[in-house]
Amino acid sequence: MEKFYNQLLQNNKDWVASKLNEDPEFFNKLAKGQKPPLLWIGCADSRVPANEITGTPPGEVFVHRNIANMVVHTDMNMLSVLDYAVNVLEVRHVIVCGHYGCGGVQAAMSNKRVGLIDNWLRHIKDVYRLHADELDSIEDEHDRFNRFVEVNVIEQVLDLAKTSIIQNAWDNKRPLMVHGWVYDIKNGLIKDLGVNAADSTQLDHYYRLEAMQ
Ligand SMILES: [Zn+2]
């Protein structure tokens, strides 16, 4: 255990040395500030590291992660990250990235009591309810699990678009796109689900916000 812990600090020293070897100004440049073009909302799963799988260096991706990449509209943590990313950093893309084999989605599919997390998983179960006809019709459990991962991402992209933060940005004609992706842990490839939005036209009318007269 101690060996693993000490190795982390040694790895850090080695990483600093290699970065400085590539570019002596690497850290000086990053210290000046950040202007990432992308906010990533991903799963906390240790196998889905945003920068590594997209080949992006430090400074390019603002990251928020939680269990099963959820956009819960009363989650102050998520809203604070989103507000800062959109209104201060002025990101141009927000990507919700789920992944096949997601433990959170799998737990939400089952009826087992896990603990406190059951209350978080409720949000994912609510997604199942919205897509119950389609999901219940998939006989193969693995296929149903994969599709549940996908529709969960699609609903989180819509939930993003429903936030006041995203809708205000669109009202102000800001170039901002939201996207939904699924990462495949088995082969490392990302699937673009094609649920892109750059305005609120895809939202049901009762979710659309308009300026007060
Ligand atoms: Zn996950």
Boltz pocket constraint, residues with backbone or C-beta under 6 A from the ligand:
constraints:
  - pocket:
      binder: B
      contacts: [[A, 43], [A, 44], [A, 45], [A, 66], [A, 67], [A, 68], [A, 69], [A, 99], [A, 101], [A, 102], [A, 103], [A, 104], [A, 105]]
      max_distance: 6.0
